[in-house]
Amino acid sequence: QVQLVESGGGLVQAGGSLRLSCVASGRTFTDDSMGWSRQAPGKERVIVARLRGTGASAPWYADSVKGRFTISRDNVKNTVYLQMNSLKPDDTGVYYCDVTTPWGASYWGQGTQVTVSS
């Protein structure tokens, strides 16, 4: 059974940083794409960063986070990270990690809350 557990969220002032982690278990994730999405209060969930499987192309970022967020993965630890710098109040929301297999099956974590105060 695939499980994804996010951590690292919290309350931070604007301009601060947080590092989110997502530990995955239940399968080998080397060829899977891994990503982060966020859902702001009253809004739809949107993808903010994605990293494809080993040997694939460069990370993808939403325009709103380019230059501030960095996604990375450790295939040995089955973990994907999201380093978030220069945080803004608009970055507030629940952050979810996901894994998508090469054949399109997706798995999601329960989310971690990030709140950025102005």
MOTA-V842790 format. One record per residue. N is the residue number from 1. RES is the residue in one small letter. SS is DSSP state (H for helix, E for strand, L for the rest). NEAR is the number of other C-alpha atoms within 12 Angstrom. Layout:
((N RES SS NEAR) (N RES SS NEAR))
This chain:
((1 q L 9) (2 v L 21) (3 q E 23) (4 l E 32) (5 v E 29) (6 e E 33) (7 s E 27) (8 g L 27) (9 g L 30) (10 g E 26) (11 l E 24) (12 v E 25) (13 q E 21) (14 a L 21) (15 g L 19) (16 g L 24) (17 s L 26) (18 l E 33) (19 r E 28) (20 l E 36) (21 s E 35) (22 c E 38) (23 v E 34) (24 a E 36) (25 s E 25) (26 g L 14) (27 r L 19) (28 t L 23) (29 f L 33) (30 t L 27) (31 d L 22) (32 d L 31) (33 s E 38) (34 m E 47) (35 g E 43) (36 w E 48) (37 s E 37) (38 r E 37) (39 q E 26) (40 a L 25) (41 p L 17) (42 g L 10) (43 k L 12) (44 e L 13) (45 r E 18) (46 v E 25) (47 i E 25) (48 v E 36) (49 a E 37) (50 r E 35) (51 l E 36) (52 r L 30) (53 g L 27) (54 t L 21) (55 g L 13) (56 a L 16) (57 s L 11) (58 a L 16) (59 p L 26) (60 w E 26) (61 y E 25) (62 a L 22) (63 d L 13) (64 s L 20) (65 v L 28) (66 k L 20) (67 g L 19) (68 r L 25) (69 f E 31) (70 t E 31) (71 i E 36) (72 s E 32) (73 r E 35) (74 d E 21) (75 n L 26) (76 v L 14) (77 k L 17) (78 n L 29) (79 t E 33) (80 v E 42) (81 y E 36) (82 l E 40) (83 q E 28) (84 m E 36) (85 n L 24) (86 s L 25) (87 l L 31) (88 k L 26) (89 p H 20) (90 d H 23) (91 d H 39) (92 t L 30) (93 g E 31) (94 v E 35) (95 y E 42) (96 y E 40) (97 c E 43) (98 d E 42) (99 v E 41) (100 t E 28) (101 t L 22) (102 p L 18) (103 w L 10) (104 g L 13) (105 a L 14) (106 s E 20) (107 y E 27) (108 w E 28) (109 g L 29) (110 q L 23) (111 g L 29) (112 t E 32) (113 q E 26) (114 v E 36) (115 t E 29) (116 v E 27) (117 s E 18) (118 s L 16))
